[in-house]
Amino acid sequence: MKQITAKSLRKMWLDFFKAKGHAVISSASLIPENDPTVLFTTAGMHPLVPYLLGEPHPAGKRLCDCQKCVRTGDIDEVGDAGHCTFFEMLGNWSLGDYFKDEMVKWSYEFLTSPDYLGISPENLAVTVFEGDDDCPRDEKTASLWKACGIKEENVFYLPKKHNWWGPAGLTGPCGSDTEMFVDTGKPKCSANCSPACDCGKYLEIWNDVFMEFNKTADGKYEPLSQRNVDTGMGLERVLKTLQGKSSVYETDVFAPIISKIEELSGRKYGESEETTRAMRIVADHVRTSTFILGDERGVTPSNVDQGYVLRRLLRRAVRFARSLGMSGKALVGISEAVVENYKDAYPELNANKDKIYAEIAAEVERFEKTLESGIKEFEKLAHYITNGVVSGKAAFKLYDTYGFPIEMTVELAKEHGLKVNTEDFEKAFEEHRAKSHAGAEQKFKGGLADNTDTVARLHTATHLMHRALKTVLNDENVNQKGSNITAERLRFDFSFGRGMTPEEIAEVERLVNEAIKADVEITCEEMTVEEAKNKGAVGLFASKYGEKVKVYTMGKYSCEICGGPHAHRTGELGRFKIVKEQSSSAGVRRIKAILASE
């Protein structure tokens, strides 16, 4: 197999699909817009859900990109050879255009051609859907693979658990997928050994999803009017395979970061299991934090939502940096190595580097002020425990008084041979949350963005409110920093350094309701980013878009680049009411608002 770098792999991927008629689109923000189901963008398809459901994309029906993603469900697993919280997903899409014939052929070409990855067909295995009572066996994809040159014994039929994408028990688009694996050459673990095993013989390298069904409310699978292709190739995983490394942390995306940790700590990666694990955790958490802070909608550390995850990552990184003999201040130097390594692929990191470093330094300073006393408090606590369990009340005191996330208390307890009563901690935490309205990290389940009429109206209202905020606060630098919309309310974060007065809140409400009463038509035009800027459109996150964007205009009241669902006229919205204005994090305010029927 070829030796390949992250830079050359990104370029190779985009060039390959560009030659196949795909438009190259920029990575979307890590902070999803208009999707309350997840905290971060978790996959390449996530920002494209409206287009997979049939909305026209301004760049056309064939797209490809390299999407930055964050998944935080496995934070505690980070430190092993493979888990990362941040990763890059190479993807290509057909929005009602080509389907299985083209995609299987192209997948084989990209994997095996010496012009691309150059993997020997002898070392490839693929899986396809075996079929069940709901949907038929995918003989079509299997035959396509065999026609390309994959041996019949290397084509495996697997059930929905392994080869199906779609809503579990919900309605929506779905379909079978085909997954591609590299055979490592290890012996089979059993006669039934397949890519479904965890024995290490097969390493997944790519996944093609064929969306051709819609699961209805009564559990039936009906053909979709628009068949889509959605693929995903994890960049770090591919690099590990092609570079022959035993861990993603030994590939070129991590090498400069690990090298910086070695320089700052005076320790060597691989010198011991403990050192290796700590270096991997610090490298991963600082890399992810740098991307979150440097994102177009970059959030800052806080005690809720994305800010809580960011705080948890940075504080966990501090803890493991200290175990390597570094102070928390070393995190800034490590972040500099991240920016330097990724600035060409993701220019926003370099553009926002001063903010990134300042926020990391500030969070480290906040944490280190309480860390020493908190650890001492835990040591005293551990000394008096006789039943082997840290009570939930004690764990909550460490959180409330010393800023210890429960995960850190669990880790400290484990080192002392203790367990933590996390159930009682959660009870104490919820009581605290109810009193202080502070909130904790929300437990989101991944899913499709809500595109109902109710959500479309609330989303439309955020545009009107955004314009009104700029007007009332007399500041064009009042910009959106995040949006979370459910069927009940909208939540809108915006950059502003102080709380709003009651008079300002009332004036924003008045301006929005004036626009609603005017009942103007909401128009959508496709144009280049430059044309949108010349039109006066608010382009908060223009760097994420491809050459063309959608601009929604509401008379004189709003003109904004956006890709979300909208109402047809402002008069459809109902009466706009702000129910709360509060601080979200340093320099960021949060508004919660509703639309009531007249």
N, C-alpha and C positions, 0 to 999 in steps of 0.2 A: 504494500500500500504506500501511497505517496506520503512524504512528510509535508505537512501543510500548516500554515500559521492562521491565527484567527483573522487577521487582516485579509489574507488571500482567500480564505474560505468565504467570508462575507462577500467579497467582490466576485468570486467564482459563482456563487449562488445567484446573485442579482444579475450578473451578466448572462448566465445560462437562461434564466426565465425572461429576461428582457429580449433575448434573441427569439424566444417563443411567443413574442407578442404581448408580454406582460408589462404593465406600468409599474415602475418602482415607486413605492410610497414610503414616506419616512415613518419611523417608529412613533406610535402614539404615546401619550403620557402614561406614566406609571399609575397615575391617580385616575380611576375611571370616572367618566362623566355620566350622570343620569342612570347609574346602576347601584342601587342600595344593597345588592346581594354580596358584593365583595369589597374589600378594602383597597386592593391593588389589582392592576392588570395582571392576570395569571396565565394568559396564553395568547398566542398570536391572533387567534380568531376573536378574542374578546371585544376589541374595539370595532370589529366588522360585523357584529351581530345584526344591526339594522339592514345591512346590505345582503347578508345571507338570507334574511327574511323577505327580500324583494325590493327594498328601496334602492334606486339607482345610485351607483358610486360615481363621483365626478371624474374619476380617472378611468372608468370603463369596467368591463366584465372580467378582465384578467389582471390580477394584482400580485405583487410579491414584495416582501420586506424583510427586515431583520428587527424584530420587536423585543424591546426590553421588558422583562417580566419579573415579578416578585411573588413568591409563595412562602408563607410563614407558618404553615401547618407543621413543618418538620424542624423548627428551630432547634429543638433539643437534640436532633440527630446530626446537626452540623458538627463537623469534626472528624467524621468518617471519610472514606475515600471518595464518596460521590455526592452527598447532599450539599446543596447551595440554596440560599434564600433568594439571591438574584441570579438570573440566567438570561441568555439571549436565545430567542426562538426564530429560526429561519422558516419562512412560510411562503406558500403561494396559494392563490385562490382562483377558482372559476365560479363566477356568479351567474349561473344559468347558461354557461357556454360549453366548454369541453367536459368530458366525463372520463370514464374508466379507461377507454382505449388509449387516449392520449396520455393520461396521467401515469399509467403503469409503464408505458413505453418510455416516457421521459424520466421516470424514477430509475428505471434500469440503466438508461443512458448516463444519467448523472452519477450513479453509483459505480458503474463499471468502466466507462470510457477513460482511456489514458489522458484525455484532455481535461477530465474532471477528477473525481475521487480515485479512479483507477483500482477499485477493489475487484479481485478475481471473482467471477460468478461462482466458482467452486466454494468460496468462503461466505456465500450469502444464503440466508434462509428467510422465508416469508410466511406470514400467517394470513388467513382469510376467514371469513365468517362461515361457520359450519351449518348454519340454518336451524330453525326451530319452527314451532307452530305459528309464530307471528310472521316470520319472513323467510324467504327461501335461502338455500345454500348458495354461496356466491361462487358458482362454477365459472362465471364469466371472468372474474379477476384471476382466479386460479389458472384458467386456460391462457390468459394473457401473459402471466408470469412464465409459464412453461414455454410459450411461443418465443419469449425473449431469450430464454436460455437457462432458466432456473430448473434444476433437476426436480423430477416429480417427488422424490423422497425428501426434498427440502421445502416442499410446500405443505404447510400444516393447517388443518381446519380446526378452529377453536370457537367456543361458544361466546355468547353476548358479553360475558364477564371480561373477555380479552379483546374481542374484535367487533365492538359496537360503540358508536358515539351517539349520545342523545339523552334526553331527560329521563331520569329514573322515577317512574311513577307520575310524571308530569306530562303535559302536552307540549308539542313543538316539533321542530325539524329534527330528524335523526337518520341514521343509516349505518351500514357496515363500514368497517375500515380494513385496511391491509397494512400490516406492520412489517418493517424490514429489519433484519438482524445480521450481525457479523458473527460467524462461527469462530470462536477463539481457538479451536483445535483441542480443547479439553475433551476427555472421554465422556460419553453419555453417562448420566447418573443412574439410568435404568433403561429398560426396553421401551418405556413410554416417554423418554426424555424429549422435551420439545421447548420452543421458546417460552412456553408458559411456566417452565421451571425456574427456580431461583438458584440453580446449581452453578451458574457462571459460564456455562458452555456458550450461551447465546447472549449477545449484547445488542439491545435495540438501538437503531440508528435513525429511523425515519418512520413516519406514520401518515398515511393518506386516508382521509375520511371522505366517504361518498354519501352525501346527504341526498336521499331520494324519497324519504317517507316523512309523513307527518303523523305523529301519535295523537290520536283524538282523545277526548275526555272519557269515552267509553273503552279506551285501551286498544282501539284498532289502529292499524298502520295503513294509511292511505298514501298513494303516490303524490309527491309534491309537484306543483305546477312548474317550479324552478328547481332543477337539480344542480347542486353545488359540489365543488371539490374544495376541501380545506386540509392543508397539510402542515406538518410541523416537524422540524429537525432541530434538536437541541444542540447549539453550537459547542458548548463545553463538552458534552458527551461525545460528539463526533471527534473533536480534537483529541480527547483522551484516547479514543480508539485508533485514530490515524497516526498519532504520535507515539503509540505504543507505551503509554504511561499507565501506571497502576492507579493513579488518582487524578482527578480533574485539577487538583491543586499543584500538579507538576507540569501542567501545560503552560503555554506562553501567555494566557490571560491572567494567570496568577503568579508566574515566575518573578516579575519585577516587584510585586507586592510582598511576596514571601521574602525576597532578597532584602527589601527595606526593613522588614521585621527582624531579620537576622542581624542587619547592621545596627539597628537601634537596641536590640536586646543582648547582643553578644552571644547568642545561642545559635545552634545549627539545626535546621529542619532535618528530621530523621534521627537526631541523636538519642531520642527516647520516645516512647509512645506518648507520654504526657506532653512533651515539648511539641511534637508534631500535631497533636490534637489541638493544643492551645493556639499554635500558629495558624492552623486552618480556621479556627473559630474567629480569631482576630481579623484575618484576611477577608473572610466571607462577610462578617458583620460590618467592617469598615467599608468594604466595596459596596454593599447594599445601601448603607447609610449615605454614602457619597452620591449614589444614583438617586435616592429619594430626595435628598436635599437639593441636588442639582437639577431636578426635573423641572419642566416648564411650569408645573403646578406644585413645585416643591413645598412640602409641608415642613413644620418644625416640631421639635420634641414637645410632647404634651402628655396628658393623662387619658386621652380619648382617641379612639379610631386609629388612623394612620400614624398620628403623632405618638401614640402609646407604643406601637410596634417599633417606631424609630427609636424612642427612648429605651425600650427594652434591648434593642440591638446594640446601641452605643454603650449602655451600662454593662451589658454582658461582655462586650469587647474590652471595656476597662478592666473588668475583673480578671479576664484571661491575660491581658497585657501585663497586669501586675504579677501574675503567676510566672511570667517570663522575665521578670526583673525590670519591666518598664513602668513608667508612670503613665497615667491616663493621657497626659499631654502628648505622648508619642502618637496618639491616634491621628493628630493633624498631619504629621509627617507621612504616616501611612496613607492617609487620604490623598496627599499630594502625589504619591506614587500611583494611585488609582487614576487620578485625573490625567496624569502624564501618559499613562498606558492607553487610555480610552478617548482622549480628547479629539483625535481625528475622526473616529467613528461616531462619537456623540459630542458635538461642539458645545452643547449646552453646559457640559461639565466645566469646560474652560471659561465659558462666559460667566458662570455663576460661582467660580471657585472661591472668591473672597467670602461670599455668603456661606458656602459649604464649610470652609475652615473656621469662620467665626462662630457658626452654630455648634460645630463639634466642640470647639474650645469652651464655649459657654456651658454646654451640657456636661462636659467632663468636669469643669470647675464646680458646677452645682452638685454633681454626684460625689466628687472626692471630698467635699466639705463634710459630707455625712457618712461616707463609706467607712472610714477608720472607726468612728464611734459605733457604727452599726455592726461591724464585724466583732468589735469588742463586746458589744451587747449580746450578740449571738453566742460568742464563746462562753460568756457568763451563764447564759441560758442553758447551753448544752451541758455545762458542768453539773447542773442541778436536775437534769432529766433522768429519771430512773426507769421509766416504762418504754423508752426507745422512741417516743413520739413527741414532736413539737406541736403544741396545741394550735388550733386555728386562731385563737385569740392572740397568742404570742406571735404567730407569723404575721397577723394583721398589724400588730404594734410595730413590728420591724418595717412593714410597708408604710404605715401611716406616719411614723415618727422619723424613720431613717431613710425612707425612699427606696427600700429594698423591694424590687418586684418579687412576687411569690416564687418565680422560677429560680431566682438566685438563692432564696431561702432553702428551696428544695435541693439545690446543688450543694450548698454548704452542709445541709443536714446529711446528705448522702456521704459526703467526705468524712463525717463523724459517725457513720453507721446508724443514722437516725432516719425516721420517716416524718412527714409533715401531714397533719390532718387538714388536707386541702378542702375537704367538704365544709368543715367549720369555718375555714378561712373565707370561702366563697360566701357563706351566710353573713359573716361579719362585713365583708366587702359590700354586699348588696345593701345591707342596712346603712352603711356609710354613704353609698351612692344615692339612696333614697333621700337622705338628709341633705347632702351637699350638692346633689345634681351633677357631681363630677363625672361619673361614668367610668367605665373600664373598657378594655379592648372588646369590641363587639365580636360575637361569634357568627361570622357570615358564612353562608353556604354558597358556593359558586353557582351561577345560573345565568339565564338570559336576561338582558336588560328589559325593563317593563316598557312596552310601547303602547299602553292603553290610552284612550282618549283623555282620561283623568290626568295621567302622568304627562301627556303631551301639553295639556293646558298649564300645568304647574311649571313645566320646562319653559314654555313660552313666557310665563310670568317672570322667570329669572332674568330674561333678556330685558324686559321692561324695567325691572327693579335695578338691574345693573346700570342702565342708562340714568335712572333717577338718582341713584347713589352718587354718580359722578357729578350730576347737576347740583344736588342739594349740598354735598360736601365740598363742592367747588374744587374738585381735584380729579384731573384726568388720569392720575396714577392710581386711583381706586380700581383695582383689578381683581377679577375672580381668582380665588385660590383653591377652590374646590366646590363641588356640588353633589348633593345627595338627595334624591327625590323618591318618595314613596307615594302610594295612592292617597295618603292622608295629608301630606305636607311637603313643602320644599325646605331644604337647608342650603344656605349659600354662604360660603366663606369669602371674605374679601380683605384686601390689604388696606389697613387704616390704623393709625397709631393711638386712637383714643375711643372711648365709648361715645355713642351718638346721644344727643339730647332728645328729650321727648318731642320737642318741636321738629327736630330733623327727621325723626321717625315718622311723625304725622305727615310731614311734607312729602316724604318718599311714598307713603301710602296714597296721598292725594294725586301725585303725578302718575302713578301706575293706574289708579282707578280712572283718571282722566283719559288715559290711552285706551283703557278697556271700554269706556263709555263712547269713545269716538268710533268704535267698531270698524277699524280700518282693516283692509285685506292684508294678509301676511303672504308676501311673495318670496319665492326662492329662485335665485339665479346662480348659474355656474360660471365661474371666471377664474383667472389666474390670481395668485396671491397679490401680485403687484396691482392688478386692476381693482381688487377688493380694497387695498389700502388707498388707492386714488379715489375710490367711491366714498371713503370715510368709514369703512366697516371697522368695528372693533375686532382685531385679530389677536386675541390673547395668546393663542398657542399656535401661531401660524407655522412654526417650524416643523410641526408634526405632519402637516398636510403635504400632499403631492403637488404637482404643478397646478392642478385646478382645485378649487374649493367651492363649497356651497355658501352663499350669502343670503341670510334671511332679513328682509326689510319689513318694518311695520310703520308705514307712513313716515312721519317726522319723529317717531318715538323711539325707534331702535333700528340699528343696522349692524349685523354681527355675523362673523364666520362661525358656522356651527354644523354639526352633523346629526343632531338629535331629532326626536319627534316634535312636531309643532301643531298648534291649532291652525284653522284656516282663516279665522278672523279674530281680532282681539276681543270682540264682543262676546265670544263664546266662553270667556274665562270666568265670569262671575265676579264677586267682590273680593278684592285683595286685602288681606289683613296681616300685619306683622304681629306675631304672638310673643316673640322674644328677640332681643339683641344682646349679645354677650361676647366676652373674649373667647377666642378659640386657642390662640397661642400668641407668642410675642409678635406684635405688629400685625396680627390678623384678628378680625372680628367675625362674628357668626350671626346670621339672621335666620330665624325660623318663621315661616309664613304659611298661610292657608288661603284657599279660594273658597269663599262661601257663596251659596246661591243667593240671589237677590231677595 
